[in-house]
Amino acid sequence: MGLVFLWFGVLKLFPGTSPAEAVAVRAATRMTFGVLPADAVAPLLALMETAIGVGLLTGLLLRLTLAVFFCHMAGVFLALVLLADEMWQDGFLVPTMEGQYIVKNVVLVAAGLVVAAGERNRAARSRRHRPHPCPGP
């Protein structure tokens, strides 16, 4: 999962190399009500996806990485609504190629939930094995 995010994030650092770049820029620009100009969105998405990839691969700041990941995924899925005319054909449940590209991210969300559950279990085990201070006299 981390490798996929790192790979796709790095692709977005080079304009025109990511097939998802155009739709991602349109969706993010619409999500920010145009506050972020289109020419700033692609590098920001690239850095976010690259950081998610690095965080998942190294485990550093994993909780923060997962929070950013889930926020990013929420934005990705919001494109299905914000760009509905590009995402669906013949009504709902028949995605276009762009829509399919987004819908398949449900697999990444499932993988993210597995990573988050593992991190939660690791943290719980760590708390259980921590020595408790002795109560005073």
C-alpha positions in Angstrom: 0.0 0.0 0.0 2.8 2.4 0.9 4.6 1.6 -2.3 1.5 2.3 -4.4 1.1 5.7 -2.7 4.8 6.6 -3.1 4.7 5.5 -6.8 1.6 7.4 -7.7 2.6 10.4 -5.6 6.0 10.7 -7.4 4.2 10.4 -10.7 2.2 13.5 -9.9 5.4 15.4 -9.3 6.0 15.3 -13.1 3.1 17.0 -14.9 1.4 14.8 -17.4 2.7 11.5 -16.2 -0.2 10.5 -14.0 -3.4 9.5 -15.8 -5.4 10.5 -12.7 -3.8 14.0 -12.5 -6.5 15.9 -14.5 -9.5 14.5 -12.7 -7.7 14.9 -9.3 -7.0 18.5 -10.0 -10.5 19.2 -11.1 -12.0 17.5 -8.0 -9.6 19.2 -5.5 -10.1 22.6 -7.1 -13.9 22.2 -6.8 -13.6 20.9 -3.2 -11.7 24.0 -2.2 -14.2 26.2 -4.0 -11.3 27.5 -6.2 -9.3 28.7 -3.2 -6.4 26.5 -4.3 -5.6 27.2 -7.9 -5.3 24.3 -10.3 -1.6 24.7 -10.8 -1.0 24.4 -7.0 -3.3 21.3 -6.5 -1.2 18.8 -8.4 2.1 19.4 -6.5 0.2 19.4 -3.2 -1.5 16.1 -4.0 1.8 14.7 -5.1 3.5 15.7 -1.8 0.5 14.3 0.2 0.5 11.0 -1.6 4.3 10.7 -1.4 4.3 11.5 2.3 1.5 8.9 2.9 3.6 6.3 1.0 6.8 7.1 3.0 4.8 7.0 6.3 3.2 3.6 5.4 6.5 2.2 4.3 8.6 3.3 7.3 5.9 3.3 10.0 7.1 6.7 11.2 4.3 8.9 12.4 1.9 6.1 11.4 -1.1 7.5 13.2 -0.7 10.9 11.5 -0.1 9.1 8.2 -3.3 7.1 8.6 -5.3 10.2 9.4 -4.0 12.0 6.3 -4.7 8.8 4.3 -8.3 8.6 5.4 -8.9 12.3 4.8 -7.3 11.9 1.3 -9.6 8.9 0.6 -12.6 10.9 1.7 -11.6 13.6 -0.9 -11.1 11.0 -3.5 -14.5 9.5 -3.0 -16.1 13.0 -2.9 -15.1 13.3 -6.6 -17.8 10.7 -7.4 -20.3 13.4 -6.3 -18.6 16.6 -7.3 -17.8 15.4 -10.8 -20.8 13.1 -11.2 -21.1 13.9 -14.9 -17.6 12.5 -15.4 -17.8 9.6 -13.0 -21.1 7.9 -14.0 -22.7 6.9 -17.3 -26.4 6.0 -17.8 -27.2 6.9 -14.2 -25.8 5.7 -10.9 -24.0 2.3 -10.6 -22.5 2.4 -14.1 -19.1 4.2 -13.6 -17.1 5.6 -16.4 -13.4 4.7 -16.6 -12.6 7.6 -14.3 -15.3 6.5 -11.9 -13.9 3.0 -11.9 -10.5 4.4 -11.1 -11.9 6.0 -8.0 -14.3 3.2 -6.9 -11.4 0.7 -6.9 -9.9 2.8 -4.0 -12.3 0.9 -1.7 -9.6 -1.8 -1.7 -7.1 0.8 -0.4 -9.5 1.9 2.3 -9.9 -1.7 3.4 -6.1 -2.1 3.5 -5.9 1.2 5.5 -8.4 -0.2 8.0 -6.2 -3.3 8.4 -3.1 -1.2 9.0 -5.0 1.1 11.4 -6.4 -2.0 13.4 -2.8 -3.4 13.6 -1.5 -0.1 14.9 -4.3 0.1 17.4 -3.6 -3.4 18.6 0.1 -2.7 18.9 -0.6 0.4 20.9 -2.9 -1.5 23.2 -0.4 -4.2 23.8 2.3 -1.6 24.5 0.0 0.0 27.2 -0.7 -3.3 28.8 3.0 -4.2 29.2 4.0 -0.8 30.6 4.9 -1.0 34.3 2.2 0.7 36.4 3.5 3.0 39.2 3.2 1.5 42.6 0.5 3.1 44.8 1.9 5.1 47.6 1.8 4.0 51.3 
